[in-house]
Amino acid sequence: MTIAAKDVMNLRQKTGLGMMDCKQALAANDGDMTAAEEWIRAKRKGKMDTRTERTTGEGRVAITIGDGGAAIVEVLTETDFTARNEEFTAMMDIVITEALAGAAGPVTCTDDMTAAIDNIRIKTGENANFARGEKLEGGTFGEYVHHDGKRACLLQIEGECDEATLKGICQHITFYDPAAITPDDISPEKLAEIRAKAIEEAKESGKPEEIAQKMSEGKVRKFLEENTLIKQKYVLDETTTIEKILPEGCTIKKFVRYTLGG
């Protein structure tokens, strides 16, 4: 049968495949556009499913905030070229919207997410996969996604805080990667380990017991200042700390920090 050029072009716009592939699909399905699209999808997906071992070292992280909830997701692909194109960005919008609609906690990849990611795999010929995601509920949220889409932070607070401060704290977390929010969140076992190591090092250098104990407390204090969020120097103004820029009555409840592939 004769296949109209406009039908081939329409199918090409939908699938992103070459003119000859689209013409073949239409011919195999008696010119039925819907059937041809499904035929292509099944054929290409089958081919792509044999390539899932290919390394996905690029991709993007996305965040969205809605009424009473917020979500962060990561989708990986093979090349930065694909991760930066408009279709990949549109796919991320579908994935993050689905994540926000789901239950709080780790995000489960839904059928709609899988279909959107499969479209990218089919159109680009690259492996792509949902890596991880998390949805938070309750309180107020801040967000920051770095301009390259490869680093991001979602912040959850209780109380009131202006948007600029929330974004600044998210930027800080993105770049400093704190181990915990407050000193109380660091396990006693970790602090005991730091003390013991500091005492051992002090004694090996000839320090008496009393001095070694004092030095160990100094080591613990320095560790907490460098590794707990509220004690860290603020990345945008190192004359102050995160604790000091928080408005009165504002408490940081949780943060989720993603680095691509991390």
C-alpha positions as CSV (number, residue, x, y, z in Angstrom):
1,M,0.0,0.0,0.0
2,T,1.0,3.6,-0.5
3,I,2.1,5.4,2.7
4,A,1.5,9.1,2.8
5,A,4.6,11.3,3.5
6,K,2.6,13.3,6.0
7,D,1.9,10.1,8.0
8,V,5.5,9.1,8.0
9,M,6.4,12.6,9.2
10,N,3.8,12.5,12.0
11,L,5.1,9.2,13.2
12,R,8.6,10.4,13.1
13,Q,7.7,13.4,15.3
14,K,6.0,11.1,17.8
15,T,8.8,8.5,18.0
16,G,12.0,10.4,17.1
17,L,13.0,7.7,14.7
18,G,14.2,7.9,11.1
19,M,11.9,8.3,8.1
20,M,12.6,4.8,6.8
21,D,11.9,3.2,10.1
22,C,8.6,5.0,10.3
23,K,7.6,4.1,6.8
24,Q,8.4,0.5,7.5
25,A,6.2,0.5,10.6
26,L,3.3,2.1,8.8
27,A,3.6,-0.4,6.0
28,A,3.7,-3.3,8.4
29,N,0.5,-2.1,10.1
30,D,-1.6,-1.1,7.0
31,G,-1.1,2.6,7.6
32,D,-2.6,2.5,11.1
33,M,-0.8,5.3,13.0
34,T,-1.5,3.9,16.5
35,A,-0.7,0.4,15.6
36,A,2.5,1.5,13.9
37,E,3.6,3.5,17.0
38,E,3.0,0.5,19.3
39,W,4.8,-1.8,16.8
40,I,7.9,0.5,16.9
41,R,7.7,0.8,20.7
42,A,7.6,-3.0,21.1
43,K,10.4,-3.6,18.6
44,R,12.7,-0.9,19.8
45,K,12.1,-1.7,23.5
46,G,12.9,-5.3,23.0
47,K,16.2,-4.3,21.4
48,M,16.9,-1.8,24.2
49,D,16.1,-4.4,26.9
50,T,19.2,-6.3,25.8
51,R,21.4,-3.2,26.5
52,T,20.6,-2.6,30.1
53,E,24.1,-3.5,31.1
54,R,25.4,-0.3,29.4
55,T,26.7,2.2,32.0
56,T,24.4,5.1,32.9
57,G,26.8,7.6,34.2
58,E,24.8,10.8,33.3
59,G,21.3,12.0,34.0
60,R,19.4,14.6,36.0
61,V,18.0,15.2,39.5
62,A,14.6,17.0,39.8
63,I,12.6,18.4,42.7
64,T,9.0,19.6,42.9
65,I,7.0,21.0,45.8
66,G,3.2,20.8,46.1
67,D,0.5,21.3,48.7
68,G,1.8,19.6,51.9
69,G,4.4,17.5,50.1
70,A,7.6,17.6,48.0
71,A,9.6,15.1,46.1
72,I,13.1,14.6,44.7
73,V,14.0,12.0,42.0
74,E,17.0,10.9,39.9
75,V,17.0,9.4,36.5
76,L,20.2,8.1,34.8
77,T,21.2,7.8,31.2
78,E,24.4,7.2,29.2
79,T,25.4,10.6,27.9
80,D,25.1,14.2,29.1
81,F,23.9,15.1,25.6
82,T,20.7,13.1,26.2
83,A,20.3,14.3,29.8
84,R,20.3,17.9,28.6
85,N,17.8,17.6,25.7
86,E,14.2,18.8,25.9
87,E,12.7,15.4,25.7
88,F,14.6,14.2,28.7
89,T,13.5,17.3,30.6
90,A,9.9,16.6,29.7
91,M,10.3,13.0,30.9
92,M,11.7,14.3,34.2
93,D,8.5,16.4,34.6
94,I,6.4,13.2,34.3
95,V,8.6,11.3,36.7
96,I,8.6,14.0,39.4
97,T,4.9,14.6,39.1
98,E,4.2,10.9,39.6
99,A,6.6,10.9,42.6
100,L,4.7,13.8,44.2
101,A,1.4,12.0,43.7
102,G,2.7,8.9,45.5
103,A,3.0,8.0,49.2
104,A,5.6,9.5,51.5
105,G,9.0,7.7,51.7
106,P,11.1,6.1,49.0
107,V,9.6,6.5,45.5
108,T,8.5,3.4,43.6
109,C,8.8,3.6,39.9
110,T,5.2,3.6,38.5
111,D,4.0,2.3,35.1
112,D,3.7,5.9,33.8
113,M,7.3,6.6,34.9
114,T,8.5,3.5,33.2
115,A,6.7,4.4,30.0
116,A,8.1,7.9,30.0
117,I,11.7,6.6,30.5
118,D,11.2,3.9,27.9
119,N,10.3,6.6,25.4
120,I,13.7,8.1,26.0
121,R,15.4,4.8,25.6
122,I,13.5,4.1,22.4
123,K,14.1,7.6,20.8
124,T,17.8,7.9,21.8
125,G,19.0,4.3,21.7
126,E,20.6,4.9,25.1
127,N,20.1,2.9,28.3
128,A,18.1,4.9,30.9
129,N,16.7,4.0,34.2
130,F,15.0,5.4,37.3
131,A,17.7,5.5,40.0
132,R,15.9,6.7,43.2
133,G,13.5,9.2,44.7
134,E,11.9,10.3,48.0
135,K,8.7,12.1,48.9
136,L,8.4,14.1,52.1
137,E,5.1,15.3,53.7
138,G,4.3,18.0,56.2
139,G,5.9,21.3,57.2
140,T,7.5,23.7,54.8
141,F,10.0,23.0,52.0
142,G,13.1,24.5,50.4
143,E,14.9,23.4,47.3
144,Y,18.0,23.9,45.2
145,V,19.0,22.2,42.0
146,H,22.4,23.1,40.7
147,H,22.4,24.5,37.1
148,D,23.8,21.3,35.7
149,G,21.0,19.2,37.2
150,K,23.5,16.8,38.8
151,R,23.3,18.0,42.4
152,A,20.3,19.0,44.4
153,C,18.8,19.3,47.9
154,L,15.3,19.1,49.3
155,L,14.9,20.6,52.7
156,Q,12.0,20.1,55.2
157,I,11.4,22.5,58.1
158,E,8.9,23.3,60.8
159,G,8.1,26.9,61.4
160,E,8.4,29.9,59.2
161,C,11.4,30.8,57.0
162,D,11.7,33.0,54.0
163,E,12.3,31.4,50.6
164,A,15.8,33.0,50.1
165,T,17.1,31.6,53.4
166,L,15.7,28.2,52.6
167,K,17.4,28.2,49.2
168,G,20.6,29.3,50.8
169,I,20.6,26.4,53.3
170,C,19.8,24.0,50.4
171,Q,22.8,25.4,48.5
172,H,25.0,25.0,51.6
173,I,23.9,21.3,52.0
174,T,24.5,20.6,48.4
175,F,28.1,21.8,48.6
176,Y,29.0,20.8,52.2
177,D,27.2,17.5,52.5
178,P,26.7,17.5,56.3
179,A,26.6,14.1,58.1
180,A,23.7,15.1,60.3
181,I,21.5,18.0,61.2
182,T,22.4,18.5,64.9
183,P,25.2,17.2,67.2
184,D,22.5,15.0,68.9
185,D,22.1,13.2,65.6
186,I,25.6,11.9,65.7
187,S,25.8,8.4,67.3
188,P,27.6,8.1,70.6
189,E,29.6,5.3,69.0
190,K,31.0,7.7,66.4
191,L,31.9,10.3,69.1
192,A,33.5,7.6,71.2
193,E,35.6,6.5,68.2
194,I,36.8,10.1,67.6
195,R,37.7,10.5,71.3
196,A,39.6,7.2,71.5
197,K,41.6,7.9,68.4
198,A,42.4,11.5,69.5
199,I,43.6,10.2,73.0
200,E,45.7,7.5,71.4
201,E,47.4,10.0,69.1
202,A,48.0,12.5,71.9
203,K,49.6,9.8,74.1
204,E,51.8,8.6,71.3
205,S,53.1,12.1,71.0
206,G,54.0,12.1,74.7
207,K,51.0,14.0,76.1
208,P,49.8,13.1,79.7
209,E,46.4,11.6,80.3
210,E,44.7,14.9,81.3
211,I,46.0,16.8,78.3
212,A,45.0,13.9,76.0
213,Q,41.5,14.0,77.3
214,K,41.2,17.7,76.7
215,M,42.6,17.3,73.2
216,S,40.0,14.6,72.5
217,E,37.2,16.9,73.5
218,G,38.6,19.5,71.1
219,K,38.6,16.9,68.3
220,V,35.0,16.0,69.0
221,R,34.0,19.7,69.0
222,K,35.8,20.3,65.7
223,F,34.1,17.3,64.2
224,L,30.7,18.5,65.2
225,E,31.3,22.0,63.9
226,E,32.5,20.7,60.6
227,N,30.0,17.9,60.0
228,T,26.6,18.8,61.6
229,L,24.5,21.2,59.6
230,I,23.5,23.7,62.2
231,K,27.0,24.1,63.5
232,Q,28.6,24.5,60.0
233,K,29.8,27.9,58.7
234,Y,27.3,29.1,56.2
235,V,28.5,28.7,52.7
236,L,27.2,32.2,51.6
237,D,28.6,34.0,54.7
238,E,31.3,32.2,56.6
239,T,31.1,34.8,59.4
240,T,28.0,33.1,60.7
241,T,26.5,29.5,61.0
242,I,23.4,27.8,59.8
243,E,22.1,27.8,63.4
244,K,22.4,31.6,63.5
245,I,20.6,32.3,60.2
246,L,17.5,30.2,61.1
247,P,14.6,32.4,62.3
248,E,13.4,31.9,65.8
249,G,11.0,29.0,66.0
250,C,12.3,27.4,62.8
251,T,13.5,23.8,63.0
252,I,15.2,21.7,60.3
253,K,13.5,18.3,60.2
254,K,15.1,16.6,57.3
255,F,17.1,17.1,54.2
256,V,17.6,14.9,51.1
257,R,20.8,15.5,49.2
258,Y,21.5,13.9,45.8
259,T,24.6,13.9,43.8
260,L,24.2,12.2,40.4
261,G,25.1,8.5,40.7
262,G,26.0,9.0,44.4
